[in-house]
Amino acid sequence: MEVFLTENAFLGLLVSTIEVYRRECFGILLGHTSPERVTAEYVVPYQTARRKFQEVHMDWKRSSRIEEAVRTVSRWECVGDYHSHPMYGDAHGTTKLSRTDRESLPPNGVSLVVAINDCRRSHCWGYVKGGLLSGTINGYSIRIGAYYKDGEVINRAALVSPYAIGFIPKTNGKQGSNGKAA
């Protein structure tokens, strides 16, 4: 299984994760599926999610209303959800699924986990072992993992995002053809 993140989905993940940093975020993924690939075109953060440092709570009745509205007014389908695991004190956020994450994993979709931590050194966006996507932006280290259920077994999906890999943050200095400040 492969999860493809478009530019809009990647940017939406970054913005919603950074916006509430130090608390968890939660939202849904809109896109389409095929037998071997889930394409996330957009992310929609839930405004009414009750955010805490190490958990986020949703009103599932509201979630059902949102998913029904999406089916009614758009060509997109809800292909899964996402949430963040922020740094908490000295404990770094990870992309590992908690017990609660495992229990609430959507049966017919994917779940993205976005780990966000403070960082001192920046590094380029790239793929890391296990199908994860990792990089830094504005003093934050971000790592994204994708998961899906195959029956009762939870597997990690390969995450693909050409936009993220080619993403070069803007700087105040001029950039050369290689994307580095001149």
Secondary structure as GFF3:
##gff-version 3
##sequence-region A 1 182
A	DSSP	beta_strand	2	5	.	.	.	ID=ss1
A	DSSP	alpha_helix	7	19	.	.	.	ID=ss2
A	DSSP	beta_strand	26	33	.	.	.	ID=ss3
A	DSSP	beta_strand	37	45	.	.	.	ID=ss4
A	DSSP	beta_strand	50	51	.	.	.	ID=ss5
A	DSSP	beta_strand	56	57	.	.	.	ID=ss6
A	DSSP	alpha_helix	60	73	.	.	.	ID=ss7
A	DSSP	beta_strand	77	86	.	.	.	ID=ss8
A	DSSP	alpha_helix	99	103	.	.	.	ID=ss9
A	DSSP	beta_strand	110	118	.	.	.	ID=ss10
A	DSSP	beta_strand	126	128	.	.	.	ID=ss11
A	DSSP	beta_strand	132	137	.	.	.	ID=ss12
A	DSSP	beta_strand	140	150	.	.	.	ID=ss13
A	DSSP	beta_strand	153	160	.	.	.	ID=ss14
A	DSSP	alpha_helix	162	166	.	.	.	ID=ss15
###
